[in-house]
């Protein structure tokens, strides 16, 4: 978006270590709904229930 708004802007993206990373629940649900691997991002007991909930839900919900 920066490049679209002003071509002379240079953007640098630095990845953080997982222990400092913030993940939104929306992102986790989106990954699960597409069958992506969410192991290690949520507690182990949540993984199967989240997959079941996200896969069963229609995309528009």
Backbone atoms as SQL, in Angstrom:
CREATE TABLE atoms (id INTEGER PRIMARY KEY, chain TEXT, resi INTEGER, resn TEXT, atom TEXT, x REAL, y REAL, z REAL);
INSERT INTO atoms VALUES
  (1, 'A', 1, 'UNK', 'N', 0.823, -1.188, 0.000),
  (2, 'A', 1, 'UNK', 'CA', 0.000, 0.000, 0.000),
  (3, 'A', 1, 'UNK', 'C', 0.870, 1.255, 0.000),
  (4, 'A', 2, 'UNK', 'N', 1.993, 1.205, 0.740),
  (5, 'A', 2, 'UNK', 'CA', 2.875, 2.367, 0.750),
  (6, 'A', 2, 'UNK', 'C', 3.341, 2.718, -0.654),
  (7, 'A', 3, 'UNK', 'N', 3.720, 1.718, -1.419),
  (8, 'A', 3, 'UNK', 'CA', 4.213, 1.954, -2.783),
  (9, 'A', 3, 'UNK', 'C', 3.122, 2.560, -3.648),
  (10, 'A', 4, 'UNK', 'N', 1.898, 2.127, -3.467),
  (11, 'A', 4, 'UNK', 'CA', 0.777, 2.667, -4.234),
  (12, 'A', 4, 'UNK', 'C', 0.548, 4.130, -3.877),
  (13, 'A', 5, 'UNK', 'N', 0.653, 4.454, -2.593),
  (14, 'A', 5, 'UNK', 'CA', 0.405, 5.825, -2.151),
  (15, 'A', 5, 'UNK', 'C', 1.557, 6.764, -2.502),
  (16, 'A', 6, 'UNK', 'N', 2.801, 6.284, -2.293),
  (17, 'A', 6, 'UNK', 'CA', 3.980, 7.108, -2.583),
  (18, 'A', 6, 'UNK', 'C', 5.108, 6.192, -3.013),
  (19, 'A', 7, 'UNK', 'N', 5.420, 6.201, -4.285),
  (20, 'A', 7, 'UNK', 'CA', 6.401, 5.255, -4.842),
  (21, 'A', 7, 'UNK', 'C', 7.786, 5.380, -4.226),
  (22, 'A', 8, 'UNK', 'N', 8.152, 6.543, -3.703),
  (23, 'A', 8, 'UNK', 'CA', 9.500, 6.714, -3.152),
  (24, 'A', 8, 'UNK', 'C', 9.656, 6.129, -1.739),
  (25, 'A', 9, 'UNK', 'N', 8.578, 5.704, -1.133),
  (26, 'A', 9, 'UNK', 'CA', 8.660, 5.105, 0.215),
  (27, 'A', 9, 'UNK', 'C', 9.197, 3.676, 0.110),
  (28, 'A', 10, 'UNK', 'N', 10.185, 3.363, 0.913),
  (29, 'A', 10, 'UNK', 'CA', 10.725, 2.004, 1.005),
  (30, 'A', 10, 'UNK', 'C', 10.196, 1.373, 2.294),
  (31, 'A', 11, 'UNK', 'N', 9.678, 0.174, 2.213),
  (32, 'A', 11, 'UNK', 'CA', 9.130, -0.519, 3.373),
  (33, 'A', 11, 'UNK', 'C', 10.010, -1.711, 3.707),
  (34, 'A', 12, 'UNK', 'N', 10.350, -1.851, 4.981),
  (35, 'A', 12, 'UNK', 'CA', 11.133, -2.989, 5.459),
  (36, 'A', 12, 'UNK', 'C', 10.283, -3.731, 6.470),
  (37, 'A', 13, 'UNK', 'N', 10.184, -5.036, 6.316),
  (38, 'A', 13, 'UNK', 'CA', 9.386, -5.871, 7.205),
  (39, 'A', 13, 'UNK', 'C', 10.321, -6.794, 7.971),
  (40, 'A', 14, 'UNK', 'N', 10.326, -6.679, 9.285),
  (41, 'A', 14, 'UNK', 'CA', 11.173, -7.518, 10.135),
  (42, 'A', 14, 'UNK', 'C', 10.303, -8.510, 10.900),
  (43, 'A', 15, 'UNK', 'N', 10.622, -9.784, 10.753),
  (44, 'A', 15, 'UNK', 'CA', 9.872, -10.822, 11.471),
  (45, 'A', 15, 'UNK', 'C', 10.385, -10.932, 12.903),
  (46, 'A', 16, 'UNK', 'N', 9.472, -11.123, 13.827),
  (47, 'A', 16, 'UNK', 'CA', 9.821, -11.279, 15.226),
  (48, 'A', 16, 'UNK', 'C', 9.884, -12.759, 15.592),
  (49, 'A', 17, 'UNK', 'N', 10.461, -13.052, 16.715),
  (50, 'A', 17, 'UNK', 'CA', 10.447, -14.403, 17.250),
  (51, 'A', 17, 'UNK', 'C', 9.009, -14.735, 17.680),
  (52, 'A', 18, 'UNK', 'N', 8.649, -16.014, 17.626),
  (53, 'A', 18, 'UNK', 'CA', 7.292, -16.417, 17.992),
  (54, 'A', 18, 'UNK', 'C', 6.881, -15.953, 19.384),
  (55, 'A', 19, 'UNK', 'N', 7.820, -15.911, 20.324),
  (56, 'A', 19, 'UNK', 'CA', 7.441, -15.537, 21.689),
  (57, 'A', 19, 'UNK', 'C', 7.017, -14.074, 21.802),
  (58, 'A', 20, 'UNK', 'N', 7.345, -13.252, 20.817),
  (59, 'A', 20, 'UNK', 'CA', 6.963, -11.838, 20.835),
  (60, 'A', 20, 'UNK', 'C', 5.842, -11.518, 19.845),
  (61, 'A', 21, 'UNK', 'N', 5.401, -12.518, 19.126),
  (62, 'A', 21, 'UNK', 'CA', 4.440, -12.309, 18.049),
  (63, 'A', 21, 'UNK', 'C', 3.012, -12.220, 18.584),
  (64, 'A', 22, 'UNK', 'N', 2.217, -11.348, 17.995),
  (65, 'A', 22, 'UNK', 'CA', 0.802, -11.232, 18.307),
  (66, 'A', 22, 'UNK', 'C', 0.016, -11.843, 17.157),
  (67, 'A', 23, 'UNK', 'N', -0.900, -12.717, 17.475),
  (68, 'A', 23, 'UNK', 'CA', -1.757, -13.314, 16.462),
  (69, 'A', 23, 'UNK', 'C', -3.210, -13.000, 16.784),
  (70, 'A', 24, 'UNK', 'N', -3.954, -12.565, 15.815),
  (71, 'A', 24, 'UNK', 'CA', -5.368, -12.295, 16.051),
  (72, 'A', 24, 'UNK', 'C', -6.161, -13.586, 15.898),
  (73, 'A', 25, 'UNK', 'N', -7.249, -13.688, 16.635),
  (74, 'A', 25, 'UNK', 'CA', -8.103, -14.871, 16.535),
  (75, 'A', 25, 'UNK', 'C', -8.696, -14.980, 15.138),
  (76, 'A', 26, 'UNK', 'N', -8.924, -13.857, 14.481),
  (77, 'A', 26, 'UNK', 'CA', -9.460, -13.865, 13.122),
  (78, 'A', 26, 'UNK', 'C', -8.493, -14.553, 12.169),
  (79, 'A', 27, 'UNK', 'N', -7.212, -14.264, 12.313),
  (80, 'A', 27, 'UNK', 'CA', -6.207, -14.881, 11.454),
  (81, 'A', 27, 'UNK', 'C', -6.136, -16.389, 11.697),
  (82, 'A', 28, 'UNK', 'N', -6.166, -16.803, 12.960),
  (83, 'A', 28, 'UNK', 'CA', -6.125, -18.228, 13.296),
  (84, 'A', 28, 'UNK', 'C', -7.335, -18.942, 12.702),
  (85, 'A', 29, 'UNK', 'N', -8.514, -18.365, 12.831),
  (86, 'A', 29, 'UNK', 'CA', -9.729, -18.975, 12.286),
  (87, 'A', 29, 'UNK', 'C', -9.680, -19.044, 10.765),
  (88, 'A', 30, 'UNK', 'N', -9.123, -18.034, 10.132),
  (89, 'A', 30, 'UNK', 'CA', -9.001, -18.022, 8.669),
  (90, 'A', 30, 'UNK', 'C', -8.078, -19.145, 8.199),
  (91, 'A', 31, 'UNK', 'N', -6.949, -19.309, 8.859),
  (92, 'A', 31, 'UNK', 'CA', -6.007, -20.378, 8.507),
  (93, 'A', 31, 'UNK', 'C', -6.673, -21.737, 8.703),
  (94, 'A', 32, 'UNK', 'N', -7.358, -21.930, 9.829),
  (95, 'A', 32, 'UNK', 'CA', -8.032, -23.206, 10.104),
  (96, 'A', 32, 'UNK', 'C', -9.124, -23.490, 9.076),
  (97, 'A', 33, 'UNK', 'N', -9.867, -22.467, 8.666),
  (98, 'A', 33, 'UNK', 'CA', -10.960, -22.676, 7.709),
  (99, 'A', 33, 'UNK', 'C', -10.462, -23.122, 6.342),
  (100, 'A', 34, 'UNK', 'N', -9.197, -22.824, 6.048),
  (101, 'A', 34, 'UNK', 'CA', -8.592, -23.257, 4.783),
  (102, 'A', 34, 'UNK', 'C', -7.732, -24.506, 4.949),
  (103, 'A', 35, 'UNK', 'N', -7.808, -25.128, 6.141),
  (104, 'A', 35, 'UNK', 'CA', -7.086, -26.361, 6.383),
  (105, 'A', 35, 'UNK', 'C', -5.620, -26.178, 6.711),
  (106, 'A', 36, 'UNK', 'N', -5.201, -24.946, 7.023),
  (107, 'A', 36, 'UNK', 'CA', -3.802, -24.684, 7.360),
  (108, 'A', 36, 'UNK', 'C', -3.438, -25.224, 8.733),
  (109, 'A', 37, 'UNK', 'N', -2.158, -25.317, 8.998),
  (110, 'A', 37, 'UNK', 'CA', -1.652, -25.866, 10.252),
  (111, 'A', 37, 'UNK', 'C', -1.665, -24.799, 11.345),
  (112, 'A', 38, 'UNK', 'N', -2.487, -25.006, 12.381),
  (113, 'A', 38, 'UNK', 'CA', -2.555, -24.070, 13.498),
  (114, 'A', 38, 'UNK', 'C', -1.941, -24.655, 14.768),
  (115, 'A', 39, 'UNK', 'N', -1.338, -25.839, 14.655),
  (116, 'A', 39, 'UNK', 'CA', -0.684, -26.466, 15.808),
  (117, 'A', 39, 'UNK', 'C', 0.440, -25.564, 16.297),
  (118, 'A', 40, 'UNK', 'N', 0.517, -25.377, 17.591),
  (119, 'A', 40, 'UNK', 'CA', 1.532, -24.524, 18.177),
  (120, 'A', 40, 'UNK', 'C', 1.098, -23.067, 18.279),
  (121, 'A', 41, 'UNK', 'N', -0.001, -22.715, 17.626),
  (122, 'A', 41, 'UNK', 'CA', -0.518, -21.349, 17.695),
  (123, 'A', 41, 'UNK', 'C', -1.650, -21.219, 18.704),
  (124, 'A', 42, 'UNK', 'N', -2.280, -22.336, 19.002),
  (125, 'A', 42, 'UNK', 'CA', -3.334, -22.413, 20.018),
  (126, 'A', 42, 'UNK', 'C', -3.055, -23.650, 20.868),
  (127, 'A', 43, 'UNK', 'N', -3.659, -23.758, 22.064),
  (128, 'A', 43, 'UNK', 'CA', -3.446, -24.962, 22.877),
  (129, 'A', 43, 'UNK', 'C', -3.853, -26.229, 22.127),
  (130, 'A', 44, 'UNK', 'N', -3.140, -27.324, 22.384),
  (131, 'A', 44, 'UNK', 'CA', -3.396, -28.592, 21.688),
  (132, 'A', 44, 'UNK', 'C', -4.848, -29.041, 21.799),
  (133, 'A', 45, 'UNK', 'N', -5.483, -28.804, 22.943),
  (134, 'A', 45, 'UNK', 'CA', -6.869, -29.236, 23.136),
  (135, 'A', 45, 'UNK', 'C', -7.852, -28.440, 22.271),
  (136, 'A', 46, 'UNK', 'N', -7.442, -27.286, 21.797),
  (137, 'A', 46, 'UNK', 'CA', -8.314, -26.420, 21.001),
  (138, 'A', 46, 'UNK', 'C', -8.270, -26.773, 19.509),
  (139, 'A', 47, 'UNK', 'N', -7.157, -27.302, 19.048),
  (140, 'A', 47, 'UNK', 'CA', -6.943, -27.535, 17.606),
  (141, 'A', 47, 'UNK', 'C', -8.084, -28.311, 16.952),
  (142, 'A', 48, 'UNK', 'N', -8.445, -29.522, 17.416),
  (143, 'A', 48, 'UNK', 'CA', -9.497, -30.269, 16.713),
  (144, 'A', 48, 'UNK', 'C', -10.857, -29.573, 16.760),
  (145, 'A', 49, 'UNK', 'N', -11.162, -28.929, 17.875),
  (146, 'A', 49, 'UNK', 'CA', -12.458, -28.234, 17.977),
  (147, 'A', 49, 'UNK', 'C', -12.517, -27.020, 17.057),
  (148, 'A', 50, 'UNK', 'N', -11.414, -26.320, 16.936),
  (149, 'A', 50, 'UNK', 'CA', -11.380, -25.151, 16.067),
  (150, 'A', 50, 'UNK', 'C', -11.504, -25.551, 14.607),
  (151, 'A', 51, 'UNK', 'N', -10.801, -26.631, 14.219),
  (152, 'A', 51, 'UNK', 'CA', -10.946, -27.131, 12.847),
  (153, 'A', 51, 'UNK', 'C', -12.402, -27.511, 12.582),
  (154, 'A', 52, 'UNK', 'N', -13.008, -28.238, 13.511),
  (155, 'A', 52, 'UNK', 'CA', -14.396, -28.675, 13.330),
  (156, 'A', 52, 'UNK', 'C', -15.330, -27.481, 13.199),
  (157, 'A', 53, 'UNK', 'N', -15.113, -26.473, 13.995),
  (158, 'A', 53, 'UNK', 'CA', -15.974, -25.284, 13.963),
  (159, 'A', 53, 'UNK', 'C', -15.766, -24.462, 12.684),
  (160, 'A', 54, 'UNK', 'N', -14.535, -24.268, 12.299),
  (161, 'A', 54, 'UNK', 'CA', -14.240, -23.418, 11.139),
  (162, 'A', 54, 'UNK', 'C', -14.591, -24.091, 9.819),
  (163, 'A', 55, 'UNK', 'N', -14.370, -25.371, 9.723),
  (164, 'A', 55, 'UNK', 'CA', -14.676, -26.083, 8.481),
  (165, 'A', 55, 'UNK', 'C', -16.187, -26.227, 8.303),
  (166, 'A', 56, 'UNK', 'N', -16.918, -26.392, 9.412),
  (167, 'A', 56, 'UNK', 'CA', -18.366, -26.552, 9.347),
  (168, 'A', 56, 'UNK', 'C', -19.071, -25.235, 9.017),
  (169, 'A', 57, 'UNK', 'N', -18.418, -24.117, 9.293),
  (170, 'A', 57, 'UNK', 'CA', -19.029, -22.801, 9.093),
  (171, 'A', 57, 'UNK', 'C', -18.878, -22.364, 7.638),
  (172, 'A', 58, 'UNK', 'N', -19.955, -21.863, 7.032),
  (173, 'A', 58, 'UNK', 'CA', -19.843, -21.338, 5.658),
  (174, 'A', 58, 'UNK', 'C', -18.909, -20.116, 5.632),
  (175, 'A', 59, 'UNK', 'N', -18.279, -19.871, 4.503),
  (176, 'A', 59, 'UNK', 'CA', -17.333, -18.754, 4.351),
  (177, 'A', 59, 'UNK', 'C', -17.960, -17.400, 4.671),
  (178, 'A', 60, 'UNK', 'N', -19.237, -17.214, 4.365),
  (179, 'A', 60, 'UNK', 'CA', -19.862, -15.909, 4.549),
  (180, 'A', 60, 'UNK', 'C', -20.311, -15.637, 5.967),
  (181, 'A', 61, 'UNK', 'N', -20.215, -16.602, 6.867),
  (182, 'A', 61, 'UNK', 'CA', -20.682, -16.410, 8.251),
  (183, 'A', 61, 'UNK', 'C', -19.709, -15.608, 9.058);
